């Protein structure tokens, strides 16, 4: 939550936090409600300690790794399907 808070503040977006003593607690609660959605992600990349450029590189690398794995899985499934008479 603190990384998120710091990122939002660094962007100059303090409206939701201004004059709200419970803003951090509210943000923590919001992030907690999103956890089940985040858990569904096929790829996660921790960008909290990286520059935008480094984050882009990490995301591209994760996507490339995922695509390589997915194409291998797809090939295996197709081969298995053909082996048992599937299309």
N, C-alpha and C positions, 0 to 999 in steps of 0.2 A: 504493500500500500504506500509506503513512503516513496518508493521509486516513482510510482504513478503520480503521487502528490507533487513531487519535485518536478517531474516532466511537465505537468499541467501548469504549475507556477512559472516555470522557466519560459513557457510559451506566452506568458502574460495573461493567462486566463484565470483570474482569481474571483470572478463573479460569484460562483457557487460557494466559495469559501468566505467571502467578505462578511464580516460581522456575524459569523455563524460558529459559535464555540464547539458545536458537535459535528462540524464538517468532516473531520477525519474519521470519526465513528461511523458517520453516514456512508462515507466512501468505502470503508472496510466492509460494511454490511452489503453494499451494492456489489463489490467485488466477490463477496462470499456467495451471493445469489447467482452470480455468473459462472461459478466454478463448474457446475454440471455441464454447461455449454462448452466451456473451455476444455473439459475432459474429453469431449467428442472429437477434438481436433486430431487429424491424422499427423500433423506436423506441429511441433512447438519450437520456438526459438526464443531464448532469453536474450533480449536486446538491452536490458537495463543498464549494463555497464559498457555499452558500445556506442560509438558515434553513429550518426545516420549512415555514413558510407560503410562502416564495418557491419552494421545491421543488415544492409542490403546484401552484402557479400555472404553473410551467414544464412540469410533467407534463401538466396539463390543456391547456395551449396546444399541446404536441406531439401529444397525442391528437386534439385538434380539427383540427390541420393534417393529420394522418394520415387521419382520417375524411373530411375534405373531398377529399383526394387519392384515397382509395379509392373514394368514391362517384363521382367523376369517371371513374376507371378502370373501375368496374363499368358505368357508363352507356355508356362507349365500347365496352366489350366486348359489351354487350348489343346496342347499335346495330349493331356489326360483325357479330354473329351473325345478327341479323335480315336484314341486307343480303345475306348469302350463303345465306339460307334456313334458318338455324338457329332454334331456339326460345328 
